[in-house]
Amino acid sequence: MHRNKFLITALCLGVGLAVTQAHAETSKPLKVCAAENEMPYSNKAGEGFENKLAELVGSALGRKIVYVTWSDPRYYIRDTLDKGLCDLAIGVDKGDPRVLTTQAYYRSGYVFISRETDKLDLKNWDSDVLRKAKRIAFVPETPAEVMMRAIGRYNDMFNYSHELVGFKSRRNEYIKYEPSKLVSEISLGHAEVAALWGPSAARYVKESTTPLVMTIIPDDNVRADGQKVGSHYSSSMGVRKNDPTLLAQLNKVIADNQSEITELLEKEGIPLVSEPDAADKS
């Protein structure tokens, strides 16, 4: 009898301890690594679409969101997530080797942007209009630059491209191109075409007072040596490699709230493409 009472007491204590630990975990803020000024993704005012995604995650997990901001995208995983200053990075490439990545919550692609009234015949990088355009806006060190080289237009646009720099750090030569500025080049008629990552440009295309068209670039491009140049990419959330528990929780949040996530992205105007077969995912 005493033994049974002991077992019951121990069981109750164990359950109580587990409940207490679970409550402590859910009551802890979820620290999100977020850009202080990388719109349309996030900023300190919480106006980016990744800020909205973070709040959705926090609501689903029952945890308050606290942002840990960074200013240089080159090192933010190393300097924030890896050091334990934050727990979650939103918008990392699926399979990013620096972190554990969740299942993809959306897939998008690079796009051509042009004025609706111009009615340009833009289908892919072989489109004749790209060889005739006087100005094509793009961000260096992206697939767009690789393809500009492949079609022989990179040198033509070299000086113009450098005119589009939005920020340059004197300390470490970090150069930033503002998507809003590149989209405005099209709406103002300064360039005929822009080739940009769809999610970075969608908000500004949608807000433009000049009607603009986004054309998704097919994911079948190759550079001069025959190597594929990816145009479509899947986005995931990333956590530290020693945090599989949070990874599992986030995967459940994504699975349970995929329709809400997709609705949020569609309201942003982000062009979405289907996930490829598992063997072909990038």
ABEGO torsion letter per residue (X at the ends): XAAAAAAAAAAAAAAAAAAAAAAAAAABBBBBBBBABBOAABBAAGABAAAAAAAAAAAAAGBBBBBBBBABAAAAAAAAAAAGABABBBGBBBGBAABBBBBBABBBBBBBBBBAAAGBBBABAABAAAAABABBBBBBGBAAAAAAAAAGAAAAAAAAAAAABABBBAAAGBBBBBAAAAAAAAAAGABABBBBBAAAAAAAAAABABBBBBBBBBAABBBAAGBBBBABBBBBBBBBAABAAAAAAAAAAAAAAAAAAAAAAAAAGBBBBBBBBAAABX
